[in-house]
Every structure is written in structure tokens, then in C-alpha cells.
Amino acid sequence: MGELDWRRMTVRYIGSKARLVEAIMNIIGEPTNGSSHFVDAFCGTGVVSRTAALRGWSVSGNDTLLSATYLAEASLLSEEALDFSFFGSYQNTVEMLNTTPLVDGFIWRTYSPASSQFCEYERRYFSEDNARKIDGVRNKISEWHESGFIGYKEQVLLTADLIEAANDVANIAGTYGCFLKKWMPQAQGPLTLQPRTLFPNSIEHRMCVGDVFNITTDKRDTVYLDPPYTKRQYASYYHIPETIAYHDEPIVGGVAGLRPWKQIASPFCYKAKALGAVYDCIDRLEAQHIFLSYSSQGHVALSELLETLPRLGKVVLHELGKIGRYRPNRTAAKGNSAVEEYLIEIDKSEKGENL
Ligand SMILES: C[S@@+](CC[C@H](N)C(=O)[O-])C[C@H]1O[C@@H](n2cnc3c(N)ncnc32)[C@H](O)[C@@H]1O
């Protein structure tokens, strides 16, 4: 699958490595007899997991957000791993979802202008019809799963397709941290799910939802760490994909209608805690070979990392060069030059050596 296909099938995601993934994997390299399992411990959209899998690694992914693990898992599913026989094919199933009736549900009540009938805010994340469509499609996916017409993986794939379709018509400037007052042209078009090109062959993979501090790795695993590096908490910036993934009806608050997220606030997003969190995270991994993404835009200084990490093992700094960073919108992009991106390699089997 080419780069263009990949871009079409993913959501705009802060810190996505879509533009850097080839450079990252060129450094990490191919699986070997000694290490053939790749752990993408902060998987986000799964673009790195997918590229590692395409290069022959077996893959595990992890993220605190259920929606992220759905996006990542959907990108790793192959035709042969899926069973859509009840509806004929994956394409037919998506077609049925596209013609499913609209429903006045939670997304419509909470995130469309209809919200003004139920609370003090008129939220404009989605047009009323697109919000009703999200409710109708999400209900249908759950109903089919509960009735046994589709299995878990099929449910994940269709929900990821819905999250991506919703993202295409969301009235936002890149993230769900807030909605735009003025309707953007893309928010006025109809929401349409698009069947994706599935992964070419069946691969061994596992996705977990949880804190990176709770993951278990094997000594021989190769671990890729891409923690948040600014104060932006993913749980609040991506609260609507999360509600679509969970298909729940949380009590939301404020003008943005955030679902409760503080219980999964990330320590990596606090300047004062981030360096300690990176150190502890690497320290407690059983795996010996670790790669950490770093951007000069981050709130931990590179010099601090390079001073601290050698206590854990041999450290090598790989420069990936200046890359135009993902910007949520044009205003944010103005006046911002490209940032330096790095990959820091840590070999815990060789403690005490430096750079
Ligand atoms: C920079 S993004 C990863 C981007 C990903 N590599 C990609 O290319 O799409 C950081 C991710 O870390 C997740 N995250 C933040 N804190 C975490 C934690 N303590 N444990 C696991 N995941 C966490 C966020 O939800 C987010 O998806």
C-alpha cells in the first residue's frame, strides 16, 4: 500500500509519525533471529506498528486510548483474518452501514447543535445529520457484534472506519479539543464510511489498552517508545473518538463536552514529570533494545535526556533531520519552522557506556 493510501485511512493525530516512519524503521532495521517481536508501546494511529509488520516483525501495540488501539489494530487486519460472510463481504457490510437509518442518540444530543436542547451549550462538532449517522452506525455495529453476526476484530475494523469517517466531517481544527464556531465546508458534507485496503497478509499481532508502566516485555523484544512530548493530553484532545470506540454515554462537561479524562492523564504531558517518566518507563522494561522518538519541540531538553539515559545503558543518538511537523491548522503552521527529529537508541545490555 502506498503512502497516499495510508494518509487517506488515518486520522489527523498530534505527534503522528506518518512522515517519519520509514526513516525510523530504516534505523530500527529488520527482525533477526535474536529479536523478531516489536512493541509499539505508545501506538497512537499504529502507523509505526503497521510499517514494522510490513517489514516482517510480529507486533504488539499499546496505548491508554481505546480509540488509538482500534485505529492501530484496524491497520493490521487482513482479509483472511476477517469473517464478513454473514453480510457477504467487508465492502457490502460498509455499504449497509452507509445506508443505516439516522438515530437521535448520544452523539447527536451532545456534539451537534441539538445539544442546546439538552444543556447550556450549542456544540458544533458535527452537523445534526452527521451526528445522527454516527449514532445509527455505532448502534448497528454493536448490535451486529452482540448478535454474533460479526466478531471482535470485525467490530474493531468497522468502528475504526467510523472514527475515520467522523474525522473527515468533524468541524474542528485538527483535534477534538474544541469545535469551530463557523461551519467548515467539510463538516457540511455527508458522513461516508470507506472500506480500506486491508493488510496484505495475516500477521501475528496483539493490541492492549493501558498504561505503558504496566506492559510486560521479553528481554529479546525491540521496544519503540513515542510518548507525548508536549502538555497536550491525548485523552482530552481525542475524547470523541474515545466515546465512539467505547460506545458509552459518559457525563460530559464544559463547552467542549469532554468525557472524564483526568484518571488517564499522562505524566509525559507535564514538563516537571516527563523526564522522570521516560527514565522510569525505560528502567522497568525487561526488553534490552529500546528506541525513543524525540522532537526538538518537546518540553524535555535533549541534553537532559542524553545526560540521564546512559545510566540505563549504551545510548546512540540518530538524527532524522528537520521534518515539517503536523500542524492542526494553517494559523498554527504560520511562522513555525520545521523541527528536528531524533531517534534515541538505548541498549540496556551494555550499561555505563555513552553515545
Ligand atoms: C506521540 S503519540 C504516538 C503517535 C504514534 N507513534 C503515531 O505515529 O500515530 C503518543 C501516544 O501515547 C499515548 N499515551 C500517553 N500516555 C500514555 C501512557 N502513560 N501509556 C500508554 N500510552 C500513553 C497517547 O494516547 C498517544 O496516542
The ligand as a MOL file (V3000), in Angstrom:
LIG
                    3D

  0  0  0     0  0            999 V3000
M  V30 BEGIN CTAB
M  V30 COUNTS 27 29 0 0 0
M  V30 BEGIN ATOM
M  V30 1 C 3.0870 10.8600 20.1100 0
M  V30 2 S 1.6130 9.8740 20.2280 0 CHG=1
M  V30 3 C 2.0570 8.3960 19.3950 0
M  V30 4 C 1.9320 8.5660 17.9170 0
M  V30 5 C 2.1340 7.2820 17.1280 0
M  V30 6 N 3.5080 6.8240 17.1550 0
M  V30 7 C 1.6930 7.5160 15.6850 0
M  V30 8 O 2.5540 7.6160 14.8030 0
M  V30 9 O 0.4870 7.6340 15.4540 0 CHG=-1
M  V30 10 C 1.6030 9.4070 21.9150 0
M  V30 11 C 0.5530 8.3640 22.3120 0
M  V30 12 O 0.8200 7.9720 23.6600 0
M  V30 13 C -0.4070 7.6930 24.3040 0
M  V30 14 N -0.1260 7.7600 25.7590 0
M  V30 15 C 0.0490 8.8470 26.5410 0
M  V30 16 N 0.3780 8.4820 27.7990 0
M  V30 17 C 0.4540 7.1330 27.8170 0
M  V30 18 C 0.7540 6.1600 28.8180 0
M  V30 19 N 1.0640 6.5300 30.0610 0
M  V30 20 N 0.7210 4.8650 28.4890 0
M  V30 21 C 0.4000 4.4760 27.2210 0
M  V30 22 N 0.0910 5.3390 26.2220 0
M  V30 23 C 0.1270 6.6610 26.5210 0
M  V30 24 C -1.3610 8.7440 23.7560 0
M  V30 25 O -2.7110 8.3390 23.8840 0
M  V30 26 C -0.9080 8.8390 22.2930 0
M  V30 27 O -1.6540 8.0020 21.4590 0
M  V30 END ATOM
M  V30 BEGIN BOND
M  V30 1 1 1 2
M  V30 2 1 2 3
M  V30 3 1 2 10
M  V30 4 1 3 4
M  V30 5 1 4 5
M  V30 6 1 5 6
M  V30 7 1 5 7
M  V30 8 2 7 8
M  V30 9 1 7 9
M  V30 10 1 10 11
M  V30 11 1 11 12
M  V30 12 1 11 26
M  V30 13 1 12 13
M  V30 14 1 13 14
M  V30 15 1 13 24
M  V30 16 1 14 15
M  V30 17 1 14 23
M  V30 18 2 15 16
M  V30 19 1 16 17
M  V30 20 1 17 18
M  V30 21 2 17 23
M  V30 22 1 18 19
M  V30 23 2 18 20
M  V30 24 1 20 21
M  V30 25 2 21 22
M  V30 26 1 22 23
M  V30 27 1 24 25
M  V30 28 1 24 26
M  V30 29 1 26 27
M  V30 END BOND
M  V30 END CTAB
M  END
